[in-house]
Amino acid sequence: MPVVMSLVGETVELVCPARGNPPVERTWRRGEMVLQSGGRVALIGQTLRIASAQESDTGLYNCTVSNLIDFTRSDSTLFQLIIQSKFL
């Protein structure tokens, strides 16, 4: 599991590379919650971007990749994100 560390206030990017034909669809989750673009969170292609990261963003993030041809198979990548205060 990739571990990504960052400081409060920085922009964090988690990348979930995958290709397929037809093109793949990605679903990003934090815990059981499906993430969508809005506020500080942006889903851009294969990247989950969190602007102005906060300690509350610390947690496990999951990217699931699937395509229209094979609904029974999907690949998943789990990330652990750790956001630390600038003052330790």
N, CA and C atoms as a LAMMPS dump frame, in Angstrom:
ITEM: TIMESTEP
0
ITEM: NUMBER OF ATOMS
264
ITEM: BOX BOUNDS ff ff ff
-5.0000000000000000e+02 5.0000000000000000e+02
-5.0000000000000000e+02 5.0000000000000000e+02
-5.0000000000000000e+02 5.0000000000000000e+02
ITEM: ATOMS id mol type element x y z
1 1 1 N 0.853 -1.165 0
2 1 2 C 0 0 0
3 1 3 C 0.906 1.237 0
4 2 1 N 0.742 2.092 -1.009
5 2 2 C 1.512 3.332 -1.018
6 2 3 C 1.12 4.236 0.155
7 3 1 N 2.122 4.815 0.788
8 3 2 C 1.898 5.786 1.862
9 3 3 C 2.31 7.141 1.326
10 4 1 N 1.394 8.106 1.384
11 4 2 C 1.644 9.462 0.902
12 4 3 C 1.615 10.383 2.104
13 5 1 N 2.691 11.153 2.282
14 5 2 C 2.767 12.082 3.406
15 5 3 C 2.857 13.503 2.869
16 6 1 N 2.19 14.421 3.565
17 6 2 C 2.199 15.81 3.16
18 6 3 C 1.998 16.683 4.391
19 7 1 N 2.168 17.982 4.195
20 7 2 C 1.973 18.949 5.271
21 7 3 C 0.647 19.675 5.103
22 8 1 N 0.111 20.145 6.206
23 8 2 C -1.115 20.94 6.191
24 8 3 C -0.923 22.111 5.233
25 9 1 N -1.931 22.357 4.402
26 9 2 C -1.917 23.487 3.486
27 9 3 C -1.386 23.171 2.103
28 10 1 N -0.704 22.044 1.944
29 10 2 C -0.169 21.679 0.637
30 10 3 C -1.241 20.994 -0.205
31 11 1 N -0.993 20.927 -1.496
32 11 2 C -1.862 20.18 -2.4
33 11 3 C -1.327 18.757 -2.512
34 12 1 N -2.217 17.79 -2.371
35 12 2 C -1.856 16.374 -2.417
36 12 3 C -2.476 15.754 -3.662
37 13 1 N -1.694 14.919 -4.354
38 13 2 C -2.219 14.199 -5.508
39 13 3 C -1.972 12.708 -5.343
40 14 1 N -3.044 11.936 -5.483
41 14 2 C -2.966 10.477 -5.507
42 14 3 C -3.25 10.052 -6.946
43 15 1 N -2.369 9.24 -7.52
44 15 2 C -2.492 8.861 -8.925
45 15 3 C -2.825 7.379 -9.033
46 16 1 N -3.824 7.093 -9.848
47 16 2 C -4.303 5.727 -10.052
48 16 3 C -4.233 5.415 -11.552
49 17 1 N -3.038 5.044 -12.055
50 17 2 C -2.901 4.821 -13.492
51 17 3 C -3.521 3.5 -13.939
52 18 1 N -4.203 3.553 -15.057
53 18 2 C -4.775 2.352 -15.67
54 18 3 C -5.248 2.729 -17.066
55 19 1 N -5.175 1.761 -17.96
56 19 2 C -5.652 1.964 -19.326
57 19 3 C -6.528 0.793 -19.715
58 20 1 N -7.394 1.035 -20.663
59 20 2 C -8.239 -0.038 -21.158
60 20 3 C -8.969 0.393 -22.406
61 21 1 N -9.529 -0.585 -23.085
62 21 2 C -10.33 -0.31 -24.258
63 21 3 C -11.586 -1.156 -24.159
64 22 1 N -12.733 -0.541 -23.906
65 22 2 C -12.978 0.902 -23.829
66 22 3 C -12.297 1.519 -22.613
67 23 1 N -12.211 2.845 -22.589
68 23 2 C -11.529 3.536 -21.488
69 23 3 C -12.088 3.114 -20.127
70 24 1 N -11.203 3.129 -19.142
71 24 2 C -11.587 2.711 -17.799
72 24 3 C -12.312 3.83 -17.061
73 25 1 N -13.083 3.421 -16.079
74 25 2 C -13.728 4.366 -15.167
75 25 3 C -13.102 4.165 -13.796
76 26 1 N -12.849 5.275 -13.102
77 26 2 C -12.27 5.222 -11.758
78 26 3 C -13.31 5.681 -10.744
79 27 1 N -13.335 4.973 -9.632
80 27 2 C -14.154 5.388 -8.49
81 27 3 C -13.214 5.556 -7.311
82 28 1 N -13.183 6.762 -6.757
83 28 2 C -12.352 7.048 -5.585
84 28 3 C -13.239 7.01 -4.351
85 29 1 N -12.725 6.369 -3.306
86 29 2 C -13.449 6.301 -2.032
87 29 3 C -12.509 6.653 -0.892
88 30 1 N -13.09 7.233 0.125
89 30 2 C -12.41 7.388 1.414
90 30 3 C -13.277 6.626 2.393
91 31 1 N -12.756 5.51 2.863
92 31 2 C -13.599 4.603 3.643
93 31 3 C -14.689 4.08 2.723
94 32 1 N -15.917 4.176 3.121
95 32 2 C -17.056 3.733 2.307
96 32 3 C -17.638 4.861 1.459
97 33 1 N -17.189 6.095 1.678
98 33 2 C -17.76 7.252 0.991
99 33 3 C -17.138 7.439 -0.395
100 34 1 N -17.978 7.484 -1.425
101 34 2 C -17.519 7.759 -2.783
102 34 3 C -17.211 9.244 -2.887
103 35 1 N -16.032 9.569 -3.421
104 35 2 C -15.607 10.963 -3.549
105 35 3 C -16.01 11.521 -4.909
106 36 1 N -16.375 12.787 -4.916
107 36 2 C -16.701 13.5 -6.142
108 36 3 C -15.994 14.838 -6.115
109 37 1 N -15.807 15.428 -7.291
110 37 2 C -15.188 16.751 -7.357
111 37 3 C -16.072 17.78 -6.67
112 38 1 N -15.432 18.654 -5.929
113 38 2 C -16.149 19.729 -5.244
114 38 3 C -15.351 20.209 -4.053
115 39 1 N -15.421 21.491 -3.787
116 39 2 C -14.668 22.05 -2.676
117 39 3 C -13.177 21.913 -2.92
118 40 1 N -12.479 21.293 -1.993
119 40 2 C -11.028 21.119 -2.105
120 40 3 C -10.638 19.871 -2.877
121 41 1 N -11.625 19.053 -3.258
122 41 2 C -11.366 17.779 -3.929
123 41 3 C -11.646 17.902 -5.425
124 42 1 N -10.683 17.449 -6.234
125 42 2 C -10.866 17.438 -7.689
126 42 3 C -10.459 16.068 -8.226
127 43 1 N -11.31 15.495 -9.062
128 43 2 C -11.007 14.246 -9.752
129 43 3 C -10.67 14.608 -11.188
130 44 1 N -9.396 14.441 -11.544
131 44 2 C -8.91 14.858 -12.853
132 44 3 C -8.22 13.667 -13.507
133 45 1 N -8.895 13.038 -14.46
134 45 2 C -8.316 11.87 -15.121
135 45 3 C -7.99 10.784 -14.117
136 46 1 N -6.716 10.442 -14.012
137 46 2 C -6.297 9.378 -13.104
138 46 3 C -5.888 9.895 -11.734
139 47 1 N -6.119 11.185 -11.471
140 47 2 C -5.604 11.822 -10.263
141 47 3 C -6.72 12.309 -9.345
142 48 1 N -6.543 12.031 -8.057
143 48 2 C -7.358 12.632 -7.002
144 48 3 C -6.51 13.752 -6.41
145 49 1 N -6.987 14.984 -6.502
146 49 2 C -6.24 16.134 -5.988
147 49 3 C -7 16.745 -4.815
148 50 1 N -6.287 16.911 -3.694
149 50 2 C -6.85 17.548 -2.509
150 50 3 C -6.066 18.837 -2.278
151 51 1 N -6.735 19.969 -2.442
152 51 2 C -6.088 21.267 -2.258
153 51 3 C -6.125 21.646 -0.787
154 52 1 N -5.113 22.371 -0.362
155 52 2 C -5.048 22.881 1.009
156 52 3 C -5.344 21.77 2.021
157 53 1 N -4.55 20.722 1.971
158 53 2 C -4.769 19.538 2.807
159 53 3 C -4.861 19.894 4.29
160 54 1 N -5.731 19.183 4.976
161 54 2 C -5.944 19.366 6.413
162 54 3 C -5.653 18.033 7.116
163 55 1 N -5.33 18.106 8.405
164 55 2 C -5.081 16.866 9.154
165 55 3 C -6.28 15.924 9.083
166 56 1 N -7.471 16.48 8.953
167 56 2 C -8.678 15.656 8.869
168 56 3 C -8.75 14.864 7.566
169 57 1 N -7.902 15.181 6.582
170 57 2 C -7.848 14.419 5.329
171 57 3 C -7.057 13.124 5.48
172 58 1 N -6.353 12.955 6.597
173 58 2 C -5.597 11.732 6.856
174 58 3 C -6.542 10.533 6.823
175 59 1 N -6.13 9.463 6.165
176 59 2 C -6.961 8.266 6.132
177 59 3 C -6.609 7.371 4.964
178 60 1 N -7.449 6.37 4.738
179 60 2 C -7.272 5.42 3.648
180 60 3 C -8.142 5.822 2.471
181 61 1 N -7.535 5.858 1.298
182 61 2 C -8.226 6.209 0.056
183 61 3 C -8.091 5.029 -0.891
184 62 1 N -9.163 4.717 -1.609
185 62 2 C -9.191 3.576 -2.502
186 62 3 C -9.612 4.013 -3.901
187 63 1 N -8.862 3.574 -4.892
188 63 2 C -9.208 3.813 -6.291
189 63 3 C -9.573 2.47 -6.918
190 64 1 N -10.793 2.365 -7.435
191 64 2 C -11.237 1.16 -8.115
192 64 3 C -11.395 1.477 -9.598
193 65 1 N -10.828 0.625 -10.438
194 65 2 C -10.835 0.83 -11.881
195 65 3 C -11.605 -0.301 -12.546
196 66 1 N -12.524 0.043 -13.45
197 66 2 C -13.275 -0.972 -14.199
198 66 3 C -13.601 -0.403 -15.58
199 67 1 N -14.07 -1.269 -16.477
200 67 2 C -14.535 -0.775 -17.768
201 67 3 C -15.833 -1.474 -18.147
202 68 1 N -16.431 -1.037 -19.248
203 68 2 C -17.753 -1.528 -19.635
204 68 3 C -17.75 -2.973 -20.107
205 69 1 N -16.6 -3.493 -20.515
206 69 2 C -16.552 -4.852 -21.048
207 69 3 C -16.57 -5.892 -19.937
208 70 1 N -15.859 -5.642 -18.864
209 70 2 C -15.698 -6.65 -17.819
210 70 3 C -16.145 -6.099 -16.471
211 71 1 N -17.46 -6.108 -16.228
212 71 2 C -17.996 -5.625 -14.959
213 71 3 C -17.62 -6.533 -13.792
214 72 1 N -17.304 -7.789 -14.081
215 72 2 C -17.029 -8.726 -12.997
216 72 3 C -15.612 -8.562 -12.456
217 73 1 N -14.756 -7.835 -13.147
218 73 2 C -13.377 -7.683 -12.706
219 73 3 C -13.061 -6.207 -12.566
220 74 1 N -12.472 -5.868 -11.463
221 74 2 C -12 -4.505 -11.279
222 74 3 C -10.7 -4.559 -10.488
223 75 1 N -9.873 -3.577 -10.712
224 75 2 C -8.614 -3.473 -9.992
225 75 3 C -8.741 -2.349 -8.979
226 76 1 N -8.091 -2.529 -7.855
227 76 2 C -8.221 -1.569 -6.782
228 76 3 C -6.843 -1.25 -6.214
229 77 1 N -6.624 0.013 -5.903
230 77 2 C -5.386 0.445 -5.268
231 77 3 C -5.744 1.199 -3.996
232 78 1 N -5.115 0.834 -2.9
233 78 2 C -5.356 1.462 -1.612
234 78 3 C -4.171 2.361 -1.265
235 79 1 N -4.475 3.592 -0.861
236 79 2 C -3.462 4.56 -0.458
237 79 3 C -3.68 4.936 0.999
238 80 1 N -2.605 5.121 1.73
239 80 2 C -2.706 5.698 3.071
240 80 3 C -2.16 7.118 2.976
241 81 1 N -3.004 8.09 3.308
242 81 2 C -2.625 9.491 3.266
243 81 3 C -2.431 9.991 4.688
244 82 1 N -1.286 10.611 4.929
245 82 2 C -0.972 11.175 6.256
246 82 3 C -0.667 12.649 6.079
247 83 1 N -1.448 13.49 6.721
248 83 2 C -1.227 14.93 6.688
249 83 3 C -0.744 15.366 8.045
250 84 1 N 0.422 16.017 8.065
251 84 2 C 1.02 16.433 9.333
252 84 3 C 1.009 17.951 9.453
253 85 1 N 0.925 18.398 10.68
254 85 2 C 1.016 19.817 10.97
255 85 3 C 2.411 20.313 10.612
256 86 1 N 2.495 21.558 10.19
257 86 2 C 3.809 22.146 9.88
258 86 3 C 4.65 22.313 11.114
259 87 1 N 4.01 22.347 12.28
260 87 2 C 4.713 22.549 13.535
261 87 3 C 4.612 21.282 14.362
262 88 1 N 5.674 20.521 14.385
263 88 2 C 5.668 19.272 15.153
264 88 3 C 6.37 19.469 16.471
